[in-house]
Amino acid sequence: MSSAQQWRLVCAFCLGLLWLSGCSSPGDTDSPDLGERLEAIRRLADEADDEAVERLAGAARHEDTRTACEAVWALGRAPRQSAVRALERVVSVKSESRPRVRQTAVMALGRRKEPRAREVLLEVARTDPEGAVRAEAAAAVGKVGTLDDVPFLTDLAAADPSVAVQSRAVGAIETLTGYRFPYDSRASEEQRREALERLKEDARRIAEFQKRFEQREAGR
């Protein structure tokens, strides 16, 4: 790489950091500086220290949704506990009104195995006002949860009016138990409700059996 190319790369990176530091003017995804902001976010994700997490958390509040989502996704990659706390703030409706950004934060939490990430996902699946966000949270519980979460997921699927939430909750149960259940999202509401009521009993029984088996094997 020539010295001129190196200089242009350094300038682009520094301009991106200025955006992340709150020195930007209002803009949107059509801004010519969007690429520089996104590149700066990706570089901060690679730094993986608490200062980088703090700056990413600031970028997650950017008024441009794409920039905010990129910062949120980068937080999911950061191997610091402070990143989980930052994502927890993002999924709160009180601090983030954009469903797309909250949904991205849920997906990022679904990549982490920390107990706190699981607790946050359970709360989001139960309380977020947007069905798409609740559905994503239910699916993420299937990635980071345990067999102990099967009763919660069966109750969620039976109670939530969103077909997307029902489907993703059933999928999470299938992931955790390794069993397929007869639920068809295209069926009538009455048929879906009947299937979900049967699933509550069957899935809980299977999960309890698997837990006892695992405990017995661990005691050998």
HELIX and SHEET records of a PDB file:
HELIX    1   1 SER A    3  LEU A   18  1                                  16    
HELIX    2   2 TRP A   19  CYS A   23  3                                   5    
HELIX    3   3 LEU A   34  GLU A   47  1                                  14    
HELIX    4   4 ASP A   50  ALA A   59  1                                  10    
HELIX    5   5 THR A   65  ARG A   77  1                                  13    
HELIX    6   6 GLN A   81  VAL A   90  1                                  10    
HELIX    7   7 PRO A   99  LEU A  109  1                                  11    
HELIX    8   8 PRO A  115  THR A  127  1                                  13    
HELIX    9   9 GLY A  131  VAL A  144  1                                  14    
HELIX   10  10 LEU A  147  ASP A  149  5                                   3    
HELIX   11  11 VAL A  150  ALA A  159  1                                  10    
HELIX   12  12 VAL A  163  THR A  177  1                                  15    
HELIX   13  13 GLU A  189  ALA A  218  1                                  30    
END                                                                             
